[in-house]
Amino acid sequence: MQFLPVLLWTDALIWILVAVTVAFGAYAARHEHLRVPWRQVAGRPLAMGALVVLAAYVTLGLLDSVHFRERLPPVDGESRYSPEVKSVLDLLLAGLRERRERTYSAPFAVYAHAKETMERPDGSRVREHPRLRHGGVHLDDPEARNDDVLQRIGTATVAGLAAWTVIVIGLVMWRRRNDETWPRTLRRLMRGEEPVPWRALFLTSGALILLAANAAWLSRYYHVLGTDQVGQDVLLKSLKSIRTGLVIGTLTTLVMLPFAMALGVAAGYFRGWVDDVIQYLYTTLSSIPGVLLIAAAILSLQLYMALHPDSFATVAERSDARLLFLCVILGVTSWTGLCRLLRGETLKLREVEYIQAAHALGSSHVSILSRHVLPNVMHLVLITVVLDFSGLVLAEAVLSYVGVGVDPTTDSWGNMINGARLEMAREPMVWWSLAAAFVFMFTLVLAANLFSDAVRDAFDPRLRK
């Protein structure tokens, strides 16, 4: 076996979440009351454009969630595997991983960012910017870099447009009616004569395909977003950080939902001493500064890892444990808001006529909660989940910036921003790591906010038309 599969805790939870999402999609497709709001979401151009961007991020995150260890040459007939844990995304980005420089280099640069002492053939020493090992190494004349970059951008753009055209033709053939010509079908889709805004989907996917084609082609010859202090490509770090952002934004929800749903519904339905105890619990927890609680938990985990190094076979397992623990702590400290909402909604629902009738007919509490209460509060759960995603992604960046976030060896936008503190103070200034983290995080958060706004408008009964 050439590869040894490695299943990290976060990998397992991610794929469980994917399975739950698929199951929910199949369930919603069979129930009209769920299909109606999702059709409303699908009819909004901004939401569909945001969904295309989110799908691209999720695809990269899932590719980075299939881990393995490569097989090494056997010794004395015994199989050995590399201690380094890689992912499928690492295989796809192998070129970026291998093309490392000595230190900083700017985007599309052919020379290093800082001067070094170099010895000339005549024995004299001068301070100059040395040529990079990989960036622009194919150029005989470094001054021709701009023309070469423009030429390769043109080539990648043509290839991206060709790929986009093939996709559009495939979708037109799929949506073409029996009595329609292809131009007529294309005009119908672009003019918005169907419930789904195909024009927004075409334009957004086209823009992503062009960006991906240019990044893939140019990164073979240049460092598109420059390199960091150890010479690692910043584009590689930005793409690898996507998984961390998605894990923080989604797995935290898995920890938060059981507490919020169980306690919030119980407090509103049973009232009395149950309500008093639950209110006291989440009021007390809300009074504790969240950053201090997270810092204490992370420092305790670091102490445990230092005292028990044998508990983690690889560096990846150690980093994954800290990432999972951070998700747990964020979930424990963020369930109180949803719990309050569910309590208030349940207090209102328990007084409506059909639940009073169920009580009069002798229905059990479990039956009433499962058949009448929970289905009528799920819109609050869904809205809260999609709205909290953006906040959790930003929270990871803030926590890593103050030193209590993910492990320093984990690729994340927060660690990139944390490292940029000193880089921005250098002379000459190193700005591209901060800019790359900002652009990738801004794109994800903006797409999530646009999509969550559409979900809120569709599922909130007070906003339905």
C-alpha positions in Angstrom: 0.0 0.0 0.0 1.6 3.3 -1.2 -0.4 5.4 1.3 -1.5 5.0 4.9 -4.9 6.7 5.4 -4.9 9.0 8.4 -8.3 10.1 9.9 -8.0 13.1 12.1 -10.7 14.0 14.6 -11.7 17.1 12.6 -11.7 15.1 9.4 -14.2 12.6 10.8 -16.4 15.4 12.1 -16.3 17.3 8.8 -17.4 14.3 6.8 -20.2 13.6 9.4 -21.3 17.1 8.9 -21.3 16.6 5.1 -23.4 13.5 5.5 -25.9 15.3 7.7 -26.1 18.1 5.2 -26.8 15.7 2.4 -29.4 13.9 4.5 -31.1 17.2 5.3 -31.1 18.2 1.7 -32.8 14.9 0.8 -35.3 15.4 3.6 -36.1 19.0 2.5 -36.6 17.9 -1.1 -39.5 15.6 0.0 -41.3 18.2 2.0 -43.0 21.2 0.3 -42.9 23.4 3.4 -39.1 23.2 3.2 -38.8 23.4 -0.5 -40.7 26.7 -0.7 -38.1 28.8 1.3 -35.2 27.1 -0.4 -36.7 28.0 -3.8 -36.9 31.6 -2.6 -33.2 31.5 -1.7 -32.4 29.9 -5.1 -34.3 32.8 -6.8 -32.0 35.5 -5.5 -29.0 36.4 -7.7 -26.7 37.6 -5.0 -27.4 34.4 -2.9 -26.6 32.1 -5.9 -23.4 34.0 -6.7 -22.4 33.7 -3.1 -23.2 30.0 -3.1 -20.8 29.5 -6.0 -18.0 31.1 -4.1 -18.9 29.1 -0.9 -18.9 25.9 -3.0 -15.4 26.7 -4.2 -14.1 27.2 -0.7 -15.9 24.1 0.6 -14.4 22.0 -2.3 -10.9 23.1 -1.3 -11.6 22.5 2.4 -12.8 18.9 1.7 -9.8 18.1 -0.5 -7.7 19.3 2.4 -9.6 16.9 4.8 -8.5 13.6 3.2 -5.2 12.9 4.9 -2.6 10.2 4.4 1.1 9.3 5.0 3.3 8.3 2.1 5.1 5.0 2.1 8.9 5.1 2.5 11.4 2.5 1.2 11.2 -0.6 3.4 14.0 -1.4 5.8 14.7 -5.1 6.5 11.5 -6.0 4.7 9.4 -3.9 7.1 7.0 -1.3 5.8 7.6 2.3 6.8 5.6 5.5 6.3 6.5 9.1 6.4 5.8 10.9 9.7 4.5 13.9 7.6 0.8 13.9 7.1 -0.4 15.2 3.8 -3.7 15.7 2.1 -5.2 15.5 -1.4 -4.9 19.2 -1.7 -1.1 18.9 -0.9 -0.8 16.6 -3.9 -2.6 19.0 -6.2 -0.4 21.9 -4.9 2.9 19.9 -4.9 4.5 22.4 -7.2 3.9 25.2 -4.8 5.2 23.2 -1.9 8.4 22.3 -3.7 9.3 25.8 -5.0 10.5 27.4 -1.9 12.8 30.4 -1.7 15.3 31.4 1.0 13.2 34.2 2.4 10.8 37.0 1.5 10.0 37.8 -2.1 7.3 40.1 -3.4 4.4 39.0 -5.8 5.7 38.2 -9.3 9.2 39.1 -8.2 12.4 37.7 -9.8 14.7 39.0 -7.1 14.6 38.6 -3.4 13.0 41.3 -1.3 16.0 42.1 0.9 19.6 42.8 -0.2 22.3 40.3 0.6 26.0 40.4 0.6 27.2 38.8 -2.7 30.6 38.1 -4.0 31.5 39.1 -7.6 33.8 37.1 -9.9 36.6 39.5 -9.2 36.4 38.9 -5.4 34.7 42.1 -4.4 31.6 42.1 -2.2 28.5 44.1 -2.9 25.0 44.4 -1.4 22.4 43.3 -4.0 19.1 41.7 -4.4 19.8 38.0 -5.4 17.9 36.2 -8.0 15.2 33.8 -6.8 15.6 30.0 -7.0 12.3 29.5 -8.7 10.4 32.8 -9.3 11.1 33.9 -12.8 14.0 31.5 -13.2 12.9 30.8 -16.8 13.7 34.4 -17.8 17.1 35.0 -19.4 16.5 38.7 -19.1 14.8 39.7 -15.8 13.7 43.0 -17.3 11.3 41.1 -19.6 9.2 40.0 -16.6 6.3 42.4 -17.2 5.9 41.3 -20.9 6.2 37.6 -19.9 3.5 38.0 -17.1 1.1 39.8 -19.5 1.6 37.1 -22.1 0.9 34.3 -19.6 -2.1 36.1 -18.3 -3.5 36.3 -21.8 -2.8 32.5 -22.3 -4.5 31.6 -19.0 -7.4 33.9 -19.7 -8.1 32.2 -23.1 -7.9 28.8 -21.5 -10.2 29.8 -18.7 -12.7 31.3 -21.2 -12.6 28.1 -23.2 -13.3 26.0 -20.1 -16.1 28.4 -19.0 -17.7 28.2 -22.5 -17.7 24.4 -22.3 -19.5 24.6 -19.0 -22.0 27.1 -20.3 -22.7 25.0 -23.4 -23.3 21.9 -21.2 -25.8 23.8 -19.0 -27.6 25.2 -22.0 -27.9 21.7 -23.5 -29.3 20.5 -20.2 -31.9 23.3 -19.9 -32.8 23.3 -23.6 -36.4 22.5 -24.4 -37.4 20.2 -27.3 -38.7 23.1 -29.4 -36.0 25.6 -28.7 -32.8 26.5 -30.5 -29.6 26.9 -28.5 -29.4 30.7 -28.8 -33.0 31.0 -27.6 -32.2 28.8 -24.6 -29.2 30.9 -23.8 -31.2 34.2 -24.0 -33.9 32.7 -21.8 -31.4 31.8 -19.2 -29.5 35.1 -19.3 -32.7 37.2 -19.2 -33.9 35.6 -16.0 -37.0 33.9 -17.4 -36.5 30.9 -15.1 -36.8 30.8 -11.3 -33.0 30.2 -10.9 -30.8 33.2 -11.8 -28.6 31.5 -14.2 -26.9 34.8 -15.3 -25.5 35.3 -11.8 -24.3 31.7 -11.7 -22.7 32.0 -15.1 -20.9 35.3 -14.3 -19.7 34.2 -10.8 -18.4 30.8 -12.0 -16.8 32.5 -15.0 -14.9 34.9 -12.7 -13.8 32.1 -10.5 -12.6 30.0 -13.4 -10.6 32.9 -14.8 -9.0 33.5 -11.5 -8.2 29.9 -11.0 -6.8 29.5 -14.5 -4.5 32.5 -14.1 -3.4 31.5 -10.6 -2.6 27.9 -11.7 -0.7 28.9 -14.8 1.2 31.9 -13.3 2.2 30.0 -10.2 4.2 27.6 -12.3 6.6 30.4 -13.1 6.2 33.0 -10.4 5.2 33.4 -6.8 1.8 35.0 -7.4 1.4 36.3 -3.9 5.0 36.3 -2.9 6.8 34.2 -0.2 7.0 34.5 3.6 10.0 34.6 5.9 11.0 30.9 5.3 10.4 31.1 1.6 7.0 29.3 1.5 4.6 30.4 -1.1 1.9 32.7 0.3 -0.7 31.5 -2.1 -0.2 27.9 -0.8 -0.6 29.1 2.8 -3.8 31.0 1.9 -5.3 28.0 0.2 -4.3 25.7 3.1 -5.9 28.1 5.6 -9.3 27.6 4.0 -9.8 24.3 5.9 -9.1 25.9 9.2 -11.6 28.7 8.6 -14.3 26.2 7.6 -13.6 23.9 10.5 -13.9 26.8 13.0 -17.1 28.0 11.4 -18.9 24.7 11.1 -17.6 22.3 13.7 -18.2 24.8 16.4 -21.9 24.7 15.4 -21.9 20.9 16.1 -20.8 21.6 19.7 -23.2 24.6 20.2 -26.5 23.2 18.8 -27.1 20.3 21.3 -26.7 22.7 24.3 -28.7 25.5 22.8 -31.6 23.4 21.5 -32.0 21.1 24.4 -31.7 23.7 27.1 -33.5 26.5 25.3 -36.5 24.4 24.4 -36.7 22.8 27.9 -36.6 26.2 29.6 -39.4 27.5 27.5 -41.6 24.4 27.5 -41.4 23.2 31.1 -40.9 26.7 32.8 -40.8 26.7 36.6 -37.6 25.5 38.3 -36.3 24.1 35.0 -36.4 27.5 33.5 -34.8 29.1 36.5 -31.9 26.7 36.6 -31.2 27.0 32.8 -31.5 30.8 33.0 -29.0 30.9 35.9 -26.6 28.6 33.9 -26.5 30.7 30.7 -26.5 34.0 32.6 -23.5 32.9 34.6 -21.7 31.6 31.6 -22.4 34.8 29.7 -20.9 36.8 32.5 -17.5 35.2 32.1 -15.3 37.0 29.5 -15.1 34.7 26.6 -11.5 35.5 25.7 -10.2 34.7 29.2 -12.1 31.4 29.3 -10.7 30.4 25.9 -7.2 31.5 26.9 -7.3 29.5 30.1 -8.6 26.4 28.2 -5.9 26.6 25.5 -3.1 27.2 28.0 -4.3 24.1 29.9 -4.3 22.1 26.7 -0.7 23.3 25.9 0.4 22.2 29.4 -1.2 18.7 28.9 0.6 18.4 25.5 3.9 19.4 27.0 3.6 16.8 29.8 2.3 14.0 27.5 4.2 14.3 24.2 3.7 10.5 23.5 0.0 11.0 23.1 0.4 12.5 19.7 2.2 10.4 17.0 2.6 13.2 14.5 2.7 17.0 14.4 -0.6 17.0 12.5 -2.4 15.1 15.3 -1.1 17.6 17.8 -2.3 20.6 15.7 -5.6 18.9 15.0 -6.2 18.3 18.8 -5.7 22.0 19.5 -8.0 22.9 16.6 -10.7 20.6 17.8 -10.3 21.8 21.4 -10.7 25.4 20.2 -13.9 24.5 18.4 -15.2 22.9 21.6 -14.4 26.0 23.7 -15.9 28.3 21.1 -19.0 26.2 21.1 -19.3 26.1 24.8 -19.1 29.9 25.0 -21.4 30.7 22.1 -24.5 28.7 22.7 -26.2 31.1 25.1 -27.5 33.5 22.4 -29.4 30.8 20.5 -30.6 29.3 23.8 -32.3 32.6 24.7 -33.9 32.8 21.3 -35.3 29.3 21.5 -36.5 29.8 25.1 -38.5 32.9 24.1 -40.0 31.2 21.0 -40.9 28.1 22.9 -42.6 30.2 25.6 -44.8 31.6 22.8 -45.4 28.2 21.1 -46.5 26.4 24.2 -49.6 28.7 24.5 -50.9 28.2 21.0 -54.1 26.3 20.4 -52.7 23.1 18.7 -50.3 22.4 21.5 -53.0 23.0 24.1 -55.1 20.6 22.2 -52.3 18.0 22.2 -52.1 18.4 26.0 -55.8 17.9 26.3 -55.7 14.7 24.1 -53.1 13.2 26.4 -50.0 13.5 24.1 -46.7 13.0 25.9 -44.1 15.7 26.4 -41.7 13.9 24.1 -44.3 13.7 21.3 -45.3 17.4 21.7 -41.7 18.6 21.6 -40.7 16.4 18.6 -43.8 16.9 16.5 -44.9 20.4 17.3 -42.2 22.5 19.1 -38.9 21.6 17.4 -40.2 21.9 13.8 -41.5 25.3 14.5 -38.2 26.6 16.0 -35.9 25.1 13.3 -36.0 28.3 11.3 -34.3 30.1 14.2 -31.7 27.4 14.4 -30.9 27.6 10.7 -30.8 31.4 10.6 -28.5 31.5 13.7 -26.1 28.9 12.2 -25.6 30.7 8.9 -25.3 34.1 10.6 -22.8 32.8 13.2 -20.5 31.3 10.6 -18.9 34.6 9.6 -18.4 35.6 13.2 -16.6 32.4 14.1 -14.3 32.7 11.1 -13.3 36.2 12.2 -13.0 35.0 15.8 -10.3 32.5 14.8 -8.3 35.3 13.3 -8.6 37.5 16.4 -7.7 34.6 18.8 -4.7 33.5 16.7 -3.6 37.2 16.6 -3.5 37.3 20.5 -1.8 33.9 20.7 -4.6 31.7 22.0 -5.9 30.4 18.7 -4.9 27.4 16.6 -1.4 25.8 16.8 1.4 28.0 15.3 2.1 25.1 12.9 -1.4 25.1 11.5 -2.0 27.1 8.4 -4.7 29.8 9.2 -5.4 33.3 8.2 -5.1 34.3 11.9 -1.5 33.0 12.0 -0.8 34.8 8.8 -2.1 38.1 10.3 -0.2 37.4 13.5 3.0 37.0 11.6 2.4 40.1 9.6 2.7 42.3 12.7 6.5 42.2 12.5 6.6 42.0 8.7 4.8 45.3 8.4 7.4 47.0 10.6 10.3 45.8 8.3 12.1 48.0 6.0 11.3 47.5 3.2 7.8 46.6 4.3 6.4 43.1 3.7 2.7 43.6 3.0 1.6 40.7 0.9 1.0 38.1 3.6 -1.5 40.4 5.4 -3.1 41.4 2.1 -3.6 37.7 1.0 -5.1 36.7 4.4 -7.4 39.7 4.2 -8.6 39.0 0.6 -9.3 35.3 1.2 -11.0 35.9 4.6 -13.0 38.9 3.2 -14.3 36.9 0.2 -15.4 34.0 2.4 -17.1 36.2 5.0 -18.8 38.3 2.4 -20.1 35.3 0.5 -21.4 33.8 3.8 -23.1 37.0 4.8 -24.8 37.4 1.4 -26.0 33.8 1.5 -27.1 34.0 5.2 -29.1 37.1 4.5 -31.1 35.3 1.8 -31.6 32.3 4.2 -32.8 34.6 7.0 -35.3 36.4 4.7 -36.7 33.1 3.4 -37.1 31.2 6.7 -38.0 34.0 9.0 -41.9 33.9 9.2 -42.0 37.7 9.9 -40.2 38.5 6.7 -42.0 36.1 4.4 -44.2 37.6 1.7 
